[in-house]
Every structure is written in C-alpha cells, then in structure tokens.
Amino acid sequence: MTPCPHLSFIFFSDQAIFAFKSIDFTERIQNQDLNDLSFENFEEFLEEIGYDNKMLAIEATSGGMADNGGGSWRTDIYGFDYGVVE
C-alpha cells in the first residue's frame, strides 16, 4: 500500500510504537528519546520536533467490553503534515 503524501506517522499508544513513519518524520525523530513517549505527552513531542499548525494529529480511540465486565481501550494517533501538500 502507498500512503497519501501527507501522512507522517501512525502511532499505537497502547504499545508506544510507530506503525508508520514518513521519511521526513523519521529524520525529525532520529535524535529523540522515544522511551517515555505516550499519549499524554504526544502534543509536546510534536512541538519539540518542529511541527506547527500544519500538522493535523487525529486521535482515534477504540475498544470493547469483555463478558466479565472488563474493557480494553486504545488510542491511535495519525499525523498528517499539510505543509507537504502542494
């Protein structure tokens, strides 16, 4: 699959991993410590690596309930850099 040109990253916050990184995004984070990256500090992280108001980060939360009443929820973050669209 070929992603759209302005997709910068896909971040799975429950696993704290990037499922997709564009070349530009990979270059921006190469000297960053990602060990403490989480959903809670993600906005500050984007500012630190130089993204401005042309970055659209969409948070998508999904989950389900188990028969025992317990639930499982996750939030994924999709980043679109509209600065690269001409």
C-alpha positions as CSV (number, residue, x, y, z in Angstrom):
1,M,0.0,0.0,0.0
2,T,1.2,3.5,-0.8
3,P,0.2,6.1,1.8
4,C,-1.1,9.5,0.9
5,P,1.8,12.0,0.6
6,H,0.9,14.0,3.7
7,L,0.7,11.0,6.2
8,S,3.7,11.5,8.6
9,F,3.1,8.8,11.1
10,I,0.8,6.3,12.8
11,F,1.4,5.8,16.5
12,F,-0.1,3.0,18.5
13,S,-0.2,4.5,22.0
14,D,-1.0,1.2,23.8
15,Q,2.2,-0.3,22.5
16,A,4.1,3.0,22.3
17,I,5.3,2.2,18.8
18,F,5.1,3.8,15.4
19,A,3.3,1.6,12.8
20,F,4.3,4.0,10.1
21,K,6.9,6.8,9.7
22,S,7.4,9.0,6.7
23,I,11.0,9.8,5.7
24,D,10.7,13.4,7.0
25,F,9.3,12.2,10.3
26,T,12.0,9.6,10.7
27,E,14.6,12.2,10.2
28,R,13.0,14.5,12.7
29,I,12.9,11.9,15.5
30,Q,16.3,10.3,14.9
31,N,17.9,12.0,17.9
32,Q,14.9,11.8,20.1
33,D,14.5,9.6,23.2
34,L,11.2,7.8,22.5
35,N,11.2,5.6,25.6
36,D,8.9,7.9,27.6
37,L,6.6,8.9,24.6
38,S,3.0,8.4,25.4
39,F,-0.5,9.6,24.5
40,E,-0.3,12.2,27.4
41,N,2.9,13.9,26.2
42,F,2.5,13.5,22.4
43,E,1.5,17.1,21.7
44,E,4.6,18.4,23.3
45,F,6.7,15.8,21.5
46,L,5.3,17.1,18.1
47,E,6.2,20.7,19.1
48,E,9.7,19.6,20.1
49,I,10.4,18.1,16.7
50,G,9.3,21.2,14.9
51,Y,5.8,20.6,13.8
52,D,3.5,23.7,13.7
53,N,-0.2,24.3,12.9
54,K,0.1,22.5,9.6
55,M,0.3,19.1,11.5
56,L,-3.1,17.5,12.0
57,A,-2.9,14.8,14.6
58,I,-6.1,12.7,14.8
59,E,-6.7,10.6,17.8
60,A,-8.9,7.5,17.3
61,T,-10.0,5.6,20.4
62,S,-11.4,2.1,20.1
63,G,-12.2,-0.7,22.4
64,G,-14.5,-3.3,23.6
65,M,-16.1,-4.9,26.6
66,A,-15.4,-8.5,27.8
67,D,-18.0,-10.8,29.2
68,N,-16.6,-10.3,32.7
69,G,-17.3,-6.6,32.6
70,G,-13.7,-5.6,31.9
71,G,-12.8,-3.4,29.0
72,S,-9.9,-2.9,26.7
73,W,-9.3,0.6,25.1
74,R,-6.6,2.0,22.9
75,T,-5.9,5.3,21.2
76,D,-4.0,5.5,18.0
77,I,-2.7,8.8,16.6
78,Y,-2.5,9.6,12.9
79,G,-0.4,12.5,11.9
80,F,-0.9,14.4,8.6
81,D,1.6,17.2,7.6
82,Y,-0.3,19.6,5.4
83,G,2.9,21.5,4.9
84,V,4.0,18.9,2.3
85,V,0.8,19.2,0.2
86,E,1.2,21.5,-2.8
